[in-house]
Amino acid sequence: MVCLKKNADKSSEINQLDFDSASERVSNLSGVNLDEEAANLMKFQQSYMASSRIMSVAKETFDTLMRAV
């Protein structure tokens, strides 16, 4: 009975190592760096917010000019 448990434990350990190895290979092949993606996401979000603010200021300026006429 103890021998079966040891075999099952070894098999489980080997399967986990195989899984980890395969996951690492897939990650290396995909070439996606999550840190870089997060940095890009923040950069694009800041750009979007800046563009949104520019559009708001332009609208306010246009509205002010239209009221002056």
GUBA-142608 format. One record per residue: residue in three letters; x, y, z of N, C-alpha, C in turn. Coordinates in steps of 0.05 Angstrom, whole numbers, plus 5000, padded with zeros to 4 digits. Each point is the difference from the previous one (the first is absolute). Layout:
% GUBA-142608
ALAXYZXYZXYZ ...
END
This chain:
% GUBA-142608
MET501749765000498350245000501850255000 VAL502150005016501850235001501450044974 CYS500649784986501450014974498250134980 LEU497449945000498150134981499950305005 LYS500050085025499850295006502650144991 LYS502349885004502550114991500050034969 ASN499049794987499950014970498150224991 ALA497750035014498150204992501250285005 ASP501450035022501350265006502150074979 LYS501649804993502150054980498750074973 SER497949854993498650054975498850285000 SER498950085021498850275003502250214997 GLU502249965013502350194998501050024972 ILE500349774986501050004973498050154982 ASN497449945003498050144984500050305005 GLN500450095024500250285006502450134987 LEU502349865000502450104987499650024970 ASP498749804988499450004971498250244994 PHE497950045016498250224996501450275002 ASP501650035021501550255003501950054976 SER501349794991501850034977498550084975 ALA497849874995498450064977498950285001 SER499150085023499050285004502150204995 GLU502549955009502250184995500750024971 ARG499949774986500650014971497950164985 VAL497549965007497950154986500350305006 SER500650075024500450285007502450124985 ASN502149854998502450104985499450034970 LEU498449824989499350024972498150234994 SER498150055018498050204995501350285001 GLY502150045015501550255000498550225014 VAL498049945017498550205014501350055027 ASN500750255004501150085026497950165015 LEU498949885021497850135014500750275012 ASP502550035009500850265011500050214978 GLU501049934976500150194978497150074991 GLU498349795000497250054992498650195020 ALA500649965025498850185021501050284997 ALA502650044994501150264996498750144976 ASN499749844978498750114976497150085006 LEU498749835015497250065006499850275016 MET501750045019500050255015500750244982 LYS501949964982500850214982497650084982 PHE498749804989497750064982497750125016 GLN499649915024497950125017500550305005 GLN502550065006500750285005499750164975 SER500749894977499750144974497050054995 TYR498449805006497150034996498950225018 MET500850015025499150205019500950284991 ALA502450034990501050254990498450094976 SER499549824982498450074976497150085008 SER498949865019497450075010499950285012 ARG502150075015500150275012500350214978 ILE501649954979500350194978497350044987 MET498549794995497450024987498150165018 SER500149965026498250155018500750304999 VAL502550075001500950284999499250124973 ALA500449854978499250114974497050054999 LYS498449825011497150045000499250245017 GLU501250035023499550235017500750264985 THR502350004987500950244985498050064977 PHE499249804985498150034979497450115010 ASP499049885022497550095012500150305009 THR502350075011500450285009500050194976 LEU501349924978500150164976497250034988 MET498549785000497350014988498150185017 ARG500450005026498350175017500750304996 ALA502650054993500850274996499050124974 VAL499349844981499050104974497150075001 
END
